[in-house]
Amino acid sequence: MWGAGTMGTQIAELMALEGIRVVLRDADAQAPERARATIGAHLGRRVERGRMDARDAQARLALVDVDPGEAALAEVDLGIEAVPELIEVKRPVLAAMDRLLGPGAIVATNTSSLSVGELAAGLVHPERFLGLHFFHPVAAMRLVEVIRHRGTAPAVMSAAIRLVRDLGKLPIVLQDSPGFIVNRVLMAAMAEVLRYQEETGIDPSSVDAALVGGGVVPVGPFALADALGLDVVLHVQERLVAALGSRFAGGRLAAMVAAGRLGAKRGEGFYRRGEEGKPSPPLAEREAQRVAERFLLAAVLEAVKLLEEGVASARDVDRAMRAGAGFAQGPLRWADEQGLDRVAQRVEELGRQGGGARWQVPPLLRQLLAEGRLGVRTGQGFHAHRSAPGTGRAGG
Ligand SMILES: NC(=O)c1ccc[n+]([C@@H]2O[C@H](COP(=O)([O-])OP(=O)(O)OC[C@H]3O[C@@H](n4cnc5c(N)ncnc54)[C@H](O)[C@@H]3O)[C@@H](O)[C@H]2O)c1
């Protein structure tokens, strides 16, 4: 593990819990020891709660090596970097991993927003390099996005997928693309409600309540942005705007960050500390439905783009959004249930109502409509549906 910060520590803990030896390296000489102490404290808590016996906990902690020496690195099967999210910091770290690890080892990045292909460019052995995007908090999040760049060898992908499964996680394979699956689709949907809130002036907590109450997501987008840090969300938004366009732009994030309102860590973002549980002004039922529909339609349009670009399959996009963003239903599955004709009609209406260029029926959706694939109703849509509507046993 290169980088023993927030993510490096959590990934190392996961490995040790699964009985895998892990070595920690960091530019800060104290960081690996701190990480080991954190892992030790977590294991201690398991023992106190009777979930692990003390000897087992000791054995797991003994798997975490903080001072391996370079010779030991030649035996490593997989190196993961979790150093700061800057290409100029990651590049030399990856080059060192490529040089120090044995020829059979896989080299992976835990980047959440940089291009895996660009990071591969400087490596002597790009064929053994891929993205392994673990989510925070690692122990609770089942999803790992497994990102292939053009030159990743198929055998390396298979080995990485096996490892992710062995760790008890859900590997979702995708082609390198800005924001991968979860951040891209989630940010498209979030940007839609950020703009909606800015345009209408509705209380953010009311938007959250509409989406949570409607069973769309377990945490509303404004509460989620506060928890992640508005500076972090703004950074992702800016990257996606630069890479993919203005459909990701808008909302009050930039102004709030400039005013120092960074979310939970500063006690004030869209919510004020201590006021999270306060009842929100309820939206009229039609408005609550409108918010939920715009959130989901924006997610659908972005998910369709992923299919058109060949980034991932419909099944994997939906699985990633459920496991990585807590969507109750994958957006493509939701579209199939609504009826693709109805989805297309609503998109056109929003476009006519002045929603801008983002509300256009994408070519793939037009093609499905032309083929009579309207979703659950016709048995075919983005997914194949094996059973009659209403039985709840559709495939995909
Ligand atoms: N924190 C999250 O929620 C999250 C979620 C998914 C992915 N990620 C990604 O994981 C990566 C790490 O994020 P983090 O939150 O753990 O960061 P962090 O700041 O907590 O940890 C980074 C660690 O890297 C070390 N470091 C800096 N330069 C180094 C170098 N040249 N060589 C070795 N170590 C070096 C630092 O000392 C620090 O301990 C980033 O790419 C981030 O985008 C973060």
The ligand as an SDF file (V2000), in Angstrom:
LIG
                    3D

 44 48  0  0  0  0  0  0  0  0999 V2000
  -11.0520    9.8700    1.1010 N   0  0  0  0  0  0  0  0  0  0  0  0
  -12.0030    9.3900    0.3100 C   0  0  0  0  0  0  0  0  0  0  0  0
  -13.1970    9.4700    0.5980 O   0  0  0  0  0  0  0  0  0  0  0  0
  -11.6340    8.6870   -0.9630 C   0  0  0  0  0  0  0  0  0  0  0  0
  -12.5300    7.7840   -1.5430 C   0  0  0  0  0  0  0  0  0  0  0  0
  -12.1380    7.0790   -2.6950 C   0  0  0  0  0  0  0  0  0  0  0  0
  -10.8960    7.3340   -3.2610 C   0  0  0  0  0  0  0  0  0  0  0  0
  -10.0590    8.2360   -2.6810 N   0  0  0  0  0  0  0  0  0  0  0  0
   -8.7540    8.4460   -3.3190 C   0  0  0  0  0  0  0  0  0  0  0  0
   -7.7560    7.8030   -2.5370 O   0  0  0  0  0  0  0  0  0  0  0  0
   -6.5410    8.5320   -2.6480 C   0  0  0  0  0  0  0  0  0  0  0  0
   -6.0320    8.8760   -1.2630 C   0  0  0  0  0  0  0  0  0  0  0  0
   -6.9970    9.6510   -0.6030 O   0  0  0  0  0  0  0  0  0  0  0  0
   -7.0180    9.7860    0.9880 P   0  0  0  0  0  0  0  0  0  0  0  0
   -8.3050   10.4230    1.3390 O   0  0  0  0  0  0  0  0  0  0  0  0
   -6.6470    8.4970    1.6250 O   0  0  0  0  0  0  0  0  0  0  0  0
   -5.8230   10.8370    1.2080 O   0  0  0  0  0  0  0  0  0  0  0  0
   -5.0160   11.1710    2.5420 P   0  0  0  0  0  0  0  0  0  0  0  0
   -4.5400   12.5570    2.3900 O   0  0  0  0  0  0  0  0  0  0  0  0
   -5.7840   10.7830    3.7550 O   0  0  0  0  0  0  0  0  0  0  0  0
   -3.7520   10.1770    2.4600 O   0  0  0  0  0  0  0  0  0  0  0  0
   -2.7450   10.3130    1.5240 C   0  0  0  0  0  0  0  0  0  0  0  0
   -1.4660    9.7450    2.1170 C   0  0  0  0  0  0  0  0  0  0  0  0
   -0.4670    9.7340    1.0970 O   0  0  0  0  0  0  0  0  0  0  0  0
    0.7610   10.1330    1.6810 C   0  0  0  0  0  0  0  0  0  0  0  0
    1.6630   10.6060    0.6230 N   0  0  0  0  0  0  0  0  0  0  0  0
    1.7400   11.8410    0.0590 C   0  0  0  0  0  0  0  0  0  0  0  0
    2.6810   11.8510   -0.9030 N   0  0  0  0  0  0  0  0  0  0  0  0
    3.2170   10.5920   -0.9430 C   0  0  0  0  0  0  0  0  0  0  0  0
    4.2430    9.9920   -1.7200 C   0  0  0  0  0  0  0  0  0  0  0  0
    4.8580   10.6820   -2.6620 N   0  0  0  0  0  0  0  0  0  0  0  0
    4.5330    8.7040   -1.4630 N   0  0  0  0  0  0  0  0  0  0  0  0
    3.8940    7.9950   -0.5060 C   0  0  0  0  0  0  0  0  0  0  0  0
    2.9150    8.5180    0.2580 N   0  0  0  0  0  0  0  0  0  0  0  0
    2.5770    9.8010    0.0390 C   0  0  0  0  0  0  0  0  0  0  0  0
    0.3900   11.1860    2.6970 C   0  0  0  0  0  0  0  0  0  0  0  0
    1.4040   11.3490    3.6580 O   0  0  0  0  0  0  0  0  0  0  0  0
   -0.8990   10.5660    3.2710 C   0  0  0  0  0  0  0  0  0  0  0  0
   -0.6230    9.7190    4.3690 O   0  0  0  0  0  0  0  0  0  0  0  0
   -6.8200    9.7270   -3.5310 C   0  0  0  0  0  0  0  0  0  0  0  0
   -6.5020    9.4130   -4.8430 O   0  0  0  0  0  0  0  0  0  0  0  0
   -8.3290    9.8950   -3.3820 C   0  0  0  0  0  0  0  0  0  0  0  0
   -8.9190   10.5430   -4.4920 O   0  0  0  0  0  0  0  0  0  0  0  0
  -10.3700    8.9110   -1.5440 C   0  0  0  0  0  0  0  0  0  0  0  0
  1  2  1  0
  2  3  2  0
  2  4  1  0
  4  5  1  0
  4 44  2  0
  5  6  2  0
  6  7  1  0
  7  8  2  0
  8  9  1  0
  8 44  1  0
  9 10  1  0
  9 42  1  0
 10 11  1  0
 11 12  1  0
 11 40  1  0
 12 13  1  0
 13 14  1  0
 14 15  2  0
 14 16  1  0
 14 17  1  0
 17 18  1  0
 18 19  2  0
 18 20  1  0
 18 21  1  0
 21 22  1  0
 22 23  1  0
 23 24  1  0
 23 38  1  0
 24 25  1  0
 25 26  1  0
 25 36  1  0
 26 27  1  0
 26 35  1  0
 27 28  2  0
 28 29  1  0
 29 30  1  0
 29 35  2  0
 30 31  1  0
 30 32  2  0
 32 33  1  0
 33 34  2  0
 34 35  1  0
 36 37  1  0
 36 38  1  0
 38 39  1  0
 40 41  1  0
 40 42  1  0
 42 43  1  0
M  CHG  2   8   1  16  -1
M  END
$$$$
